[in-house]
């Protein structure tokens, strides 16, 4: 059975159709998010054993543990602390977690469920990661293709493949405590100034590379050698740099309400031209 999380079935729905009671789950995933856990929380709590292997752990930041831009609908619910706490509690139970020592260790993802009765197994192999997008809970424009497998021989081969990766001590490491610590950080109360700085960073992070003093002020103007410049406080210098940087923006990009900024641009441009000619 093919699953593309669009027109041909959803990975999460197919998993939920199976029996998780006293079953064993093995997951090989490039990504893991707290909302991926939340999507299967009820089922995961019934397992007798869980093994989670993350192939791109080195590239997984705190933000990516919470979710990506495609999962904003879930992130905007602002319940990350609760979900992270529940996820951390689950991981402390009968869950083993490992990760590859090198990035992009595998291009394939796998969910393998050995059902509690011991007579059947089920696997989903393909692009689906343990995230809302991978499970099909959140729609994505990205192309996804997975195969749901029920025949014993193929699922057994897939489990053997997973076991060979899991036991490769030279290329894997145990990250259970590291992941739990990150989740506990997300779930904990943060000081107000941390939230403030984090908010500012996320608002302005795309512009940080542009705030380069050497790029904003051309050394040939002798700007930094002036008496006025050297009498300014640090915060005043930052304000001047910001104003000059804005002056590099074409006039038609300046909003009408920013007439004062436009006038400032003309004055500073005139002053800088005089400095260059001096």
N, C-alpha and C positions, 0 to 999 in steps of 0.2 A: 504493500500500500504506500502510495506517495503522499507526502504531506508538505504543503508549501505555505501553510499559515495564511492562505488567502482563499483560493477556490477549491483546493483539494484536501481539505481537512487541516486540523490544528494539532500541533504536538501536545500541548497541555491537555486538550480534551481526550486524546487517545491514551495518555498516561493515566488520567483519572478514571478511565473505564476498567483499568486493571485492579487487581486486589493487592493492596499494600500491607494488609494485616500480616504481621510476623514475616514479612518478605525482606529480601536483601537487594539493595540498590547500589549500582556502580555507575558513576557519572564522570565522563571525561568532557571537560568544557573549557573553552578559551576564556569565557567570562563568567562571573558570578555576581549577582546583585541581591540586595536584601528583598527587593520586590519579586525577584525570581523565586526566592524562598517563600515569600508570602503567597504566591500563586499556587504553591503546592503544600502549604503549611499543614493542612488537615491530613493529607496523604503521608507526608514525611514523618509525622508524629507516630504513625502506626508501624514503622519499619523496625525490624529487629537489628539491622545493621546497615550502615551507609558508608560508602567510600566516595570521596569527592576528589578528583584530580584536576587541577587548574593548569592549563598549558601556557598562559600568558600572564602569570602572576606578577612578574617584574614590572609590567606596564599598568598594573591595576592600582589606581590611586583611591583615596577616600571618596572622592566624588564619583568615580566609576563604580565603586561598591554600592553607592546609593542609586545610581542610574544615569542614563544618557539623555540627550535631548529628545530622543524619540519617546521617552517615558515621562515627559513633563506632566502628563495628566495624573500620574501616580505621585510624582514628586511634589506637585502643588497641593496635595492633600495634607502636607506638613505633618505626617505621622512617622517620620523617619526614626525618631528616638524609640518609639514603641516597637516598630518593626525590627529595628536593629537589636533591641534588647531580646525580643522573642527569638530572633535568629541565633544570637549568641548563646542563649539557653539551650536551643536545639543542638548546636555544635558541641556543647559541653557533654552531651549524652553519648549515645552509641554511634558516633560519627568520626571517621578517620579522614584527614585532609592532607593531601600532598600536592606539590607543585614541581614543575620542571625547573631545572637550574638555568636553562637557556630559553629565550623567548621563541614563540612560534614553534613549539616542540612538535605539535601535530596540527594539521590543517583540518582534521575531522573531529566532530563531537559525537558523544555516545551516551545514551541512557540505556542501561541494562537492568532489568528487574527479574530477579529469581523469586517467583511467587511462593508464598508460605507453605503451600501444599507439597512443594518439592517436585511436582509433576510437570510444571510448565514454566516457561520463561518468555520474556518479551523484550524487544530491543528497538530503539529508534536511533538510526545512524545517519549522520549528515551534517548540516550546517547549524542546527539548533543548539544554542548555548543555554545555560541555566539562568535565563533572564526573561522578563516579560515579553520582549520581542522574539526571543528564540522559542518561547512556549506558545506564542500566538495570542497572548493576552493584549498586546499592543500592536497595532498595525504598523507595518514598515514598508517603505517603497523598495527596500533591498530585496533582491531575489534570494529566496530560500528554497532548499530542496532537501527533504529527508525521506528515509525509507523506514516504514514500520515493519518489523519482522517477527514472525511467530514460530517459524519452523525450528525445531530443536537443534538441528545440526548447525545452522547458520548462527543462531544466538549463542551457542556454545563456542563457536570459533571467535565470535566477537568478544566474549568474556575472556577467552584465553589471550586474545590480543591486548585487552585491557590489563590483565594480570601481568603480562610481560612488561608493560610500561610501569605499572605500579611497583614491581619488585626490582626495577633497574636502579639500584642504589647509587650508581655512579652519576646518574642524571636527574635524580629526584631528591626532594627534601621534604621534611615534615613541617607544615606551616600552620598547624592547628592553633597553637598559642598566639602566633602572630596575627592570624585572621581574627581571633576572638578579641585581642587587644584593640584592633582597629574598629571592630563593631562596638565594643564597650566605649570607645572614644566618641563614636557617633551618637551613642545612646545617653551619654553623660551630659550634665549641665555644663555649659560653656560660659566663661565670663563675658560680660557685655562688650568689652573692648575687642575680644576675639571675633565676636559676631560682627561688630562694626567694621573691623579691618577686612574680614572675609567678604563682607558685602561690597566694600570699596574695590577690593581686588577683582571680584567677578564682574563689576561694572566696567572697570577700566583696564582689565588685563590685556585686551586687544590693542591698547594704545601704549603699553609700557615701553615697547621697543622704540617708539617714536620720541620718547622723552629722553633724548640724549643731548646733553648740554653742548657737546662739540658739534653736533649736527645743526642745532638751532642757532648757535652763535658762531659765525665764521670768524676764525682767528685773525684774518687780515683786517678786520674792522678795528682792532685794538679795543674792543668793547670792555674786556675785563681789566684793562689797564687804566680805566678812567677813575677819577676820584669818586664820582657819584656811585659807580658800581661797587667799589670797595667799602663804601659807607653803609651799604644796605645790609639788613639782617638776612639770614638764610631764607626765611619764609618770604621775604620781599623779593629776593633773587628768583625764587621759584615762581612767584607771581609774574615777574617780568619775563622769564623764560616762556611761561605759558602764554602770555600775551603776544610775544614775538612769534611763537609757534603758530598761534591762531592767525597771525597776519600773513602767513604763507598760504593760507586758504584763499582761493579765488573769490573775488567780490560776490559773484552770483551764488556762492555757497553760504553766504552769511545771511541768516534770517533777517527780515525787515525790522524786527524788534531790537536787533543788535546794532542799531545805528551808532551808538557810542563806540562799540568795538570797531566799526568801520572807520570812524574818525580817528581812533587810536592807531589803526593800521596806517592811515595816510601820514600821520605825524611821525610814527616810528620809521616808516619807509624813507621819509625825507631825511630824518636824522641819520639813519644808517648809510644812506647815499652820501651824505656829507662826510661821514667818518671814512668811507672808502676813498673819497677824493682827497682827504687830508694827507 
